[in-house]
Amino acid sequence: MSEVFRIEGFRFFFYSNDHRPIHIHVRYGGGEAVFVVEDRVELRESQGLKALELRRARELAEEHKNLIVRKWNECLD
């Protein structure tokens, strides 16, 4: 597991054997979500996160999209 960044209690990461499309896993509290990171950041799946937490996680992923893509390319491509 490679952590990309941590902010506001959200931990953004991907696994070393992850597959395309580019996506990021997010953990917050006891919940987790996965967002696809392409032209836009879109929710793929989630468990245990409230709507407000999901919205904030998506906003943070959107704000750090360039970092996510760069780290993905460094580690997985």
Rosetta blueprint (number, residue, H / E / L):
1 M L
2 S E
3 E E
4 V E
5 F E
6 R E
7 I E
8 E L
9 G L
10 F E
11 R E
12 F E
13 F E
14 F E
15 Y L
16 S L
17 N L
18 D L
19 H L
20 R L
21 P L
22 I L
23 H E
24 I E
25 H E
26 V E
27 R E
28 Y E
29 G L
30 G L
31 G E
32 E E
33 A E
34 V E
35 F E
36 V E
37 V E
38 E L
39 D L
40 R L
41 V E
42 E E
43 L E
44 R E
45 E E
46 S E
47 Q E
48 G L
49 L L
50 K L
51 A H
52 L H
53 E H
54 L H
55 R H
56 R H
57 A H
58 R H
59 E H
60 L H
61 A H
62 E H
63 E H
64 H L
65 K H
66 N H
67 L H
68 I H
69 V H
70 R H
71 K H
72 W H
73 N H
74 E H
75 C H
76 L H
77 D L
